[in-house]
């Protein structure tokens, strides 16, 4: 093959496989949207270096635009520390 033909071949291959290569699972997409909703509405304390939740679980479910599995939404409360400098936040615990 010539050097001129190689980019054309890779372009055609990426177009043919493009829908399959970058497809994410629906479950992972829902988890990301839930975490994004929780963290965009959270309070970041710059003195204690914490991220504090401002929403409860019911409010998170109300703010989500698309339907999600209820079991994916974590049981968070208002005022709960999500991320802590010392590693003791809710989203930092190893399960």
Protein Blocks (a to p, Z undefined) as FASTA:
>chain_A
ZZklmmmmmmmmmmmmmmmmmpccfklmmmmmmmmmmmmmpccdfklopacdfbdfklmm
mmpmbdcdfklpccddehiafbdfkopafklpcZZ
